[in-house]
Amino acid sequence: MAASPPVFRFAPSPNGRLHLGHALSALTNARLAAQFGGALLLRIEDIDLTRCRPEFEQGIRDDLAWLGLVFEPDVRRQSEHFSDYRAGLDRLAALSLVYPCFSSRREVQVAVLAREAETGRPWPRDPDGAPLYPGSCRTLPEDEAQARMAAGEPHVLRLAMDRALARAGTQLCYSVFDAEGGTRQVAVDPARWGDVVLARKDVPTSYHLAVTVDDALQGVSHVVRGRDLEAATDIHVVLQRLLGLPTPLYHFHPLLADETGQKLAKSRLSESLAELREKGLTAGGIRVRLGFG
Ligand code: GLU
């Protein structure tokens, strides 16, 4: 039987306009997809219903078309697939790997500061610099947790990482591929993320769960994304194992920095492709600048 062709995806969030870093990511995806004879999907990651807006999605599509990028016609919009993520959560819950957490971000912060004061040592941080969840809700009696959820108390759902790893096995790894077709194995260390959030207060999923479920449902074989998401791949590999999903190959491209050395980011209002276009830059010029001339 012939192997199915590779599937790549570019997965932006419509919570702002695309900047040069997104252009680099989309162009890298397109170049590798063409090189490997693969399909290129566009996925709109709009689970954050408060920050994502239709006009940003339109902006993304305009920018990508301007760059000359062509995607498969079916575009998956995550906000239309919450039931798929729910099914994933239910599966994890059935394995007793999920628990509700009623602590607000502020309460977590206060608990962490208290522990630091108590021990005189810094509390462990995850690879993004956020303190690991100290676990106050982990040990809530089941009936109390159920009653609080039934009463409508706001909560997130967290993965009990130690139980998840006990089930998934600790020898987890994935393969990174390069443009020459070579691969190398990377061992993962998901415990450094602690009990990650799988469903937010206002959204029945999190980035980690949605991206894992979608990559599998869409048959994505090659994930090409920035180095800022390299460490988070550890979480995705655990979720794949727990949910019985395949692990794609991964490729992490470098991040672009601005003149101050900071990573380009929507949150820092980095110059958008639309602004560069208005200034008179051409798509060809952007391609050349990013090494795709
Ligand atoms: N939606 C994510 C972002 O815009 C990318 C997700 C991914 O490539 O896994 O940063």
Residues whose N, C-alpha, C, O or C-beta is under 5 A from the ligand:
A	BS01	LIG	A11 P12 S13 E45 V211 R225
